[in-house]
Amino acid sequence: MLHDVSLEIRNGEVVAVIGPSGSGKTTLLRCIDLLEEFEQGEIRIDGEAVGYRVEPRGRRVRRPERELAAARSQIGIVFQSFNLFPHMKVLRNVIVAPVRVKGEARAEVEARARELLARVGLADKLDAYPAALSNGQQQRVAIARALAMRPKLMLFDEVTSALDPELVGEVLEVIRQLAAAGMTMLIVTHEMQFARDVAHRIVFMDSGSIIEEGPPDQIFEKPTSERLRNFLRRYHRAYVI
């Protein structure tokens, strides 16, 4: 459960969310992507409220499913699990949503998908089924699939947690490239050094609330809260303050 969470992400900004398990990090992403109901407050993309509208007397009304689907199409989300369609080849996995959900022309989407798969280093895997790929390759397909929708915001939920250590780097490198290209991203991660390297801002959550946020150097070198100091000592011993 989240409590009084207020967070603004600027266009082109990369924000990393850290914190102990159960602190509300995944719930935050699911609320943004409208996969989780929220009882108060609002979420805005480019100034437009999504999920609910507030009537003049303050009553919150859930928007119609058609509007919810349109809002979700502006947000790309990649989870720990890859969620690829096992019966579809890689290329089809990437193109199916833009064609079916957004009604885009197949030829145009396929060209974009080929470019994205090349961008994540999988140009030679277009005709492979997910079962023939490593976990790291499947996660990169999942990233390409999310990008194929041309989202305004990308959400990453601990995307390396299900990977073997030797595969983590290849997925993180893709995210680094997206950051360098100016993609707006909110990244939930336990990879502290990666968060420090790639994020413009770090958000520390605990017990459903944002406890502290700031530039990476401030968060890791000069935390102001005891809860964050304890977290850094316990969860990442390289940062002993």
C-alpha positions as CSV (number, residue, x, y, z in Angstrom):
1,M,0.0,0.0,0.0
2,L,1.2,3.5,-0.9
3,H,1.0,6.5,1.4
4,D,1.1,10.1,0.2
5,V,3.5,9.4,-2.7
6,S,4.3,12.4,-4.8
7,L,6.7,12.1,-7.7
8,E,7.3,14.1,-10.8
9,I,9.4,12.8,-13.7
10,R,10.6,15.3,-16.2
11,N,10.8,14.6,-19.9
12,G,14.1,12.7,-20.7
13,E,14.8,12.1,-17.0
14,V,15.9,8.7,-15.6
15,V,14.7,8.0,-12.1
16,A,15.8,4.9,-10.1
17,V,13.6,3.6,-7.3
18,I,15.4,1.7,-4.6
19,G,14.3,0.2,-1.3
20,P,13.7,-3.1,0.6
21,S,11.4,-5.8,-0.6
22,G,7.8,-4.9,0.1
23,S,8.4,-1.2,0.2
24,G,5.9,-0.3,-2.5
25,K,8.2,0.0,-5.5
26,T,6.3,-2.4,-7.8
27,T,3.0,-1.2,-6.6
28,L,4.0,2.3,-7.6
29,L,4.8,1.1,-11.2
30,R,1.6,-0.9,-11.4
31,C,-0.5,2.2,-10.4
32,I,1.3,4.3,-13.0
33,D,0.5,1.7,-15.7
34,L,-3.1,1.4,-14.4
35,L,-2.6,-2.3,-13.5
36,E,-3.4,-1.5,-9.8
37,E,-6.3,0.6,-8.5
38,F,-5.5,3.6,-6.4
39,E,-8.1,5.2,-4.1
40,Q,-6.8,8.8,-3.9
41,G,-4.7,11.2,-5.9
42,E,-4.1,11.3,-9.7
43,I,-1.5,10.3,-12.3
44,R,-0.8,12.7,-15.1
45,I,1.1,12.2,-18.4
46,D,1.9,15.4,-20.2
47,G,-0.5,17.2,-17.9
48,E,-3.4,14.9,-18.7
49,A,-4.9,12.8,-15.9
50,V,-5.1,9.1,-16.7
51,G,-7.1,6.3,-15.1
52,Y,-9.7,8.6,-13.4
53,R,-11.2,12.0,-13.9
54,V,-12.3,14.2,-11.0
55,E,-15.8,15.7,-11.3
56,P,-16.6,19.2,-10.1
57,R,-17.7,18.0,-6.6
58,G,-14.5,16.0,-6.2
59,R,-15.9,12.6,-7.0
60,R,-13.4,10.3,-8.8
61,V,-14.7,8.5,-11.8
62,R,-12.9,5.7,-13.6
63,R,-12.4,6.4,-17.2
64,P,-13.9,4.1,-19.9
65,E,-11.8,1.1,-20.9
66,R,-11.1,2.7,-24.3
67,E,-9.5,5.7,-22.7
68,L,-7.6,3.5,-20.2
69,A,-6.2,1.4,-23.1
70,A,-5.1,4.7,-24.9
71,A,-3.4,5.8,-21.7
72,R,-1.6,2.5,-21.2
73,S,-0.3,2.7,-24.8
74,Q,1.8,5.7,-23.8
75,I,3.5,3.7,-21.1
76,G,5.9,0.8,-21.7
77,I,6.5,-1.6,-18.8
78,V,9.0,-4.5,-18.5
79,F,8.7,-6.9,-15.6
80,Q,11.0,-9.4,-14.0
81,S,9.3,-12.2,-16.0
82,F,9.5,-11.8,-19.8
83,N,5.9,-12.6,-20.6
84,L,6.6,-13.4,-24.3
85,F,4.1,-15.4,-26.3
86,P,5.7,-18.8,-26.5
87,H,3.9,-19.7,-29.7
88,M,5.1,-16.6,-31.6
89,K,8.5,-15.9,-33.1
90,V,10.5,-13.0,-31.9
91,L,9.5,-10.6,-34.6
92,R,5.8,-11.3,-34.2
93,N,6.1,-10.9,-30.4
94,V,7.3,-7.3,-31.0
95,I,4.8,-6.3,-33.6
96,V,1.6,-7.8,-32.3
97,A,0.6,-5.0,-29.9
98,P,1.1,-2.0,-32.2
99,V,-0.8,-3.8,-35.0
100,R,-3.7,-5.1,-32.9
101,V,-4.0,-2.5,-30.1
102,K,-3.0,0.7,-32.0
103,G,-4.1,-0.4,-35.5
104,E,-0.8,0.6,-37.1
105,A,0.1,-0.7,-40.5
106,R,1.9,-4.0,-40.3
107,A,4.7,-3.1,-42.7
108,E,5.5,0.1,-40.8
109,V,5.5,-1.7,-37.5
110,E,7.6,-4.6,-38.8
111,A,10.3,-2.1,-40.1
112,R,10.3,-0.4,-36.6
113,A,10.5,-3.8,-34.9
114,R,13.5,-4.9,-37.0
115,E,15.3,-1.7,-36.0
116,L,14.5,-2.1,-32.3
117,L,15.7,-5.7,-32.3
118,A,18.9,-4.7,-34.0
119,R,19.2,-2.0,-31.4
120,V,19.1,-4.6,-28.6
121,G,21.5,-6.9,-30.4
122,L,19.0,-9.4,-31.6
123,A,18.8,-8.8,-35.4
124,D,19.7,-12.4,-36.0
125,K,16.9,-13.8,-33.8
126,L,13.8,-12.5,-35.7
127,D,12.6,-16.0,-36.5
128,A,13.5,-17.7,-33.2
129,Y,10.9,-18.8,-30.7
130,P,11.3,-17.6,-27.1
131,A,12.2,-21.1,-25.9
132,A,15.3,-21.0,-28.1
133,L,16.6,-17.8,-26.4
134,S,18.6,-17.2,-23.2
135,N,16.8,-15.4,-20.4
136,G,18.9,-12.3,-21.2
137,Q,17.8,-12.4,-24.8
138,Q,14.2,-12.9,-23.9
139,Q,14.4,-9.8,-21.6
140,R,15.8,-7.8,-24.4
141,V,13.0,-8.9,-26.7
142,A,10.6,-7.8,-23.9
143,I,12.2,-4.3,-23.9
144,A,12.0,-4.1,-27.7
145,R,8.3,-5.1,-27.6
146,A,7.6,-2.3,-25.1
147,L,9.5,0.2,-27.2
148,A,7.6,-0.8,-30.3
149,M,4.5,1.0,-28.8
150,R,6.5,4.2,-28.9
151,P,5.8,5.0,-25.3
152,K,6.3,8.4,-23.6
153,L,7.5,6.7,-20.4
154,M,9.3,3.4,-19.8
155,L,8.9,1.5,-16.5
156,F,11.4,-1.2,-15.5
157,D,10.5,-3.5,-12.6
158,E,13.7,-5.3,-11.4
159,V,14.3,-6.6,-14.9
160,T,17.5,-8.3,-14.0
161,S,16.4,-10.2,-10.9
162,A,15.4,-13.3,-12.8
163,L,18.7,-13.4,-14.8
164,D,21.9,-15.3,-14.2
165,P,24.7,-13.0,-13.1
166,E,26.5,-13.3,-16.5
167,L,23.3,-12.1,-18.3
168,V,22.6,-9.0,-16.2
169,G,25.1,-6.8,-18.0
170,E,23.6,-7.3,-21.4
171,V,20.2,-6.1,-20.2
172,L,21.6,-3.2,-18.2
173,E,23.6,-2.1,-21.3
174,V,20.3,-1.8,-23.3
175,I,18.8,0.4,-20.6
176,R,22.0,2.5,-20.5
177,Q,21.6,3.1,-24.2
178,L,18.0,4.1,-23.8
179,A,19.1,6.6,-21.1
180,A,21.7,8.0,-23.4
181,A,19.1,8.4,-26.1
182,G,16.9,10.5,-23.8
183,M,14.1,8.0,-23.0
184,T,12.1,9.0,-19.9
185,M,12.4,6.1,-17.5
186,L,11.4,5.0,-14.0
187,I,13.5,2.0,-13.0
188,V,13.0,-0.2,-9.9
189,T,16.3,-1.9,-9.2
190,H,18.5,-3.5,-6.6
191,E,21.6,-2.9,-8.8
192,M,22.9,0.0,-6.8
193,Q,26.0,0.8,-8.9
194,F,23.8,0.8,-12.0
195,A,21.3,3.1,-10.4
196,R,24.1,5.5,-9.5
197,D,25.6,5.4,-12.9
198,V,22.5,5.8,-15.1
199,A,19.9,7.8,-13.0
200,H,19.6,11.5,-12.8
201,R,17.7,11.1,-9.5
202,I,17.3,8.3,-6.9
203,V,14.1,7.7,-5.0
204,F,14.3,5.6,-1.8
205,M,11.0,4.0,-0.7
206,D,10.1,2.2,2.5
207,S,6.7,1.1,3.9
208,G,4.8,2.5,1.0
209,S,6.3,6.0,1.2
210,I,9.1,8.0,-0.4
211,I,11.5,8.5,2.4
212,E,14.2,10.4,0.5
213,E,15.1,11.5,-3.0
214,G,17.9,13.3,-4.7
215,P,20.9,13.1,-7.0
216,P,22.8,9.9,-6.9
217,D,25.9,11.4,-5.1
218,Q,23.7,12.8,-2.4
219,I,21.7,9.6,-1.8
220,F,24.7,7.4,-1.7
221,E,27.2,9.6,0.0
222,K,25.2,12.0,2.1
223,P,21.8,10.4,3.0
224,T,19.9,12.4,5.5
225,S,17.6,9.7,6.9
226,E,18.6,6.9,9.2
227,R,16.4,4.5,7.3
228,L,18.3,5.1,4.1
229,R,21.6,4.8,5.9
230,N,20.6,1.4,7.3
231,F,19.4,0.2,3.9
232,L,22.6,1.1,2.3
233,R,24.6,-0.8,5.0
234,R,22.3,-3.8,4.9
235,Y,21.6,-4.2,1.2
236,H,24.7,-2.9,-0.4
237,R,27.8,-3.3,1.8
238,A,29.9,-1.3,-0.7
239,Y,28.3,1.8,0.7
240,V,29.1,1.8,4.4
241,I,28.4,5.2,5.8
